[in-house]
Amino acid sequence: MALSDIDLTPPKGMVDAAKKGLELREEFGRGGTEVGVRTARRIIGNNISIDLVKKMYAYHERHQVDKQAEGFKKGEKGFPSAGYIALHLWGFDAGHRWSERKRNEIVEEENRMKVGTMISDGIELPLYDSIEEAELEAQKLGGSGYHEHTMDGETYYMPFKNHAQAKEVMKKVNDDMYKKNQNIDENRKLTAAVKEGLENKKDEHNDEVAGMSLAWDAKVSLSMLEKVFDRGVGAYKTNPGSVRPTVKSQEQWAYARVNSFLYAMKKGKYRSGKHDTDLLPSKHPVKKEQDKKNMDLNNLEKRIFNCKELRYHEDEHGKKKVRGYAAVFNELSEDLGNFREKINPDAFNNVLDNDVVALLNHDMDNLFGRTSNGTVKLSVDERGLFTEIDMPNTQLAKDTIELMERGDISQMSFGFYVGQDSWNKSDAGNIRTIEEISRLVDISLVTIPAYPQTSASVRSLVNNIENEQERKDNVQVRKNKLKMLKLKK
C-alpha cells in the first residue's frame, strides 16, 4: 500500500460536526480561527490531505484540555464555549478518532517506505528500499530520479539523480520545515524564563565537563541549547504521538530533549534515539561514527567487466553454478572521463575472507548467495578474480540463467572500497591503478553495460592532478633558483 491508497474520506459524524461548528461560530461570533474555518470547509468538501490529517490529530491532542473549561457542557454558564465551537470546526470527537486512526496508518506507511536517513554535512537525507519510492519522493519535492547508496553491504535509494542535488533540496526542505513547524522567524525570542533556564543548564554542564578528560570538546553554548530546545518544541507540535504520556507541555518535552543532548555531549553516546547530531563537535564518538559511514557511502565503487567466459552449468548433483571473472587484472577500462583504470594482481590479497554477497545488479533484494555460507566461492589466478556461485532454486535465479543462456547477461561487476591507488600518464592518458582493495562488498551479475565513474575515483584523480601540478611548480622553482645562482656567478 502507498500513501495515495489511504482513504481520507471523512465519516458523516465528522462532517456534521464541522457544519455545526460553522453554524455556531456564525451565531455566537466566537470560537476557532480562520484556520479552523478553512479546515471545517475542507472536511465538508471532502478535501483532506495527508498534511491536514497530521495537523488535525495534533490539534485535537493539544485541545482536549478545552473540554474542562466552563461553558463546554450544556447548562453551564457561557455555553457554547469558544473551545466547544473550535473543536467542532475540526470534526469534534469523530474527527479526533478518525484523525488518530488515519495518522497511525500514515506513520506506518511512511516508516515502511523510508528505511532510514543519513546525515551529510548536517543535512538529514531520506533513504528508501526501492527505486519507485525514492523517485516518488523526488517528484513530491519537485525533482526527479534517484541514486544509490550502499551501507554495510546493503543498497538503499535516495531521491534525486545525484547526492549534491539531494543535499541542496533537502537542506531547503529541512530549513523550511524547521521554521514552519516551530512557527519561528528571525525575530523570535525565547521567553526570559526559558532563556534563564538554558543559561543555568549551560553553566552547570560546562562546569562539570571542565574537569573531565575527554577526546572531544564537550562544552556547550547558549545558542546550541536554544536550537535543541526549539527543535523539541517543533517535535512536540508536529509529532505528539511520540511524546510520553507523562509529559504535559511542549516546554517539558523541549527541556527533556536538552537534557538528552547534554547527556550525549558528556557521555559520548545517547541514552536512546539520536537527535541534533549536527551540533556535536567533530571528535565526538557519534559524530565520528556518522562521518565514517558517510565517507564509506561516498567511497564505494563499482566496476563492470565484459566476461567472455561467463558461463552456467550443472554439476553431477544437479546443482546450478555460474562461473566467471568479476575482475580482470592489468586490462585498461574504457574512458571513465579523463582517465582509464586497471587492477593490480595483488589488489584482492587481503579481502578474500570478507563476507561477500552475490547479487543481480548490486541489488540486495536480488540475492544469489554469499561467501560466509559457501554458496559463493572466490579465488585469484593470473587472470583475475574468479567467482563461482551456487545458484538457488528461486524464480530470480532461473530467470537470470535463462537470460545468460540467451546472451542478455554477459557481464559481472564487483562493489568495493579502495585502500590504495596510484596514477601515471601514458599514450592512453591518465591511468589509475587500483593497488589495494580494503573491502570487497559484493559480486554481481549485471544487465547494465556501464563502467560508472564514482565520486571516490574523481577525488583521487583531482588529488593526483593537484600533486602533479605541485611537483611541476617545485621543479620550476628549483630551475629558477639555479638560474639565479648562475647569474650571481
Helices and strands as residue ranges (DSSP letters): G 3-5, H 12-28, H 34-44, H 50-63, G 64-68, H 82-89, H 92-113, E 114-120, E 123-128, H 131-140, E 146-151, E 154-159, H 163-182, H 192-210, H 222-238, G 240-242, H 250-267, G 277-279, H 285-299, E 301-306, E 311-314, E 320-328, E 340-343, E 357-360, E 363-370, G 371-373, E 376-380, E 384-390, H 395-406, E 411-426, E 429-446, H 455-488
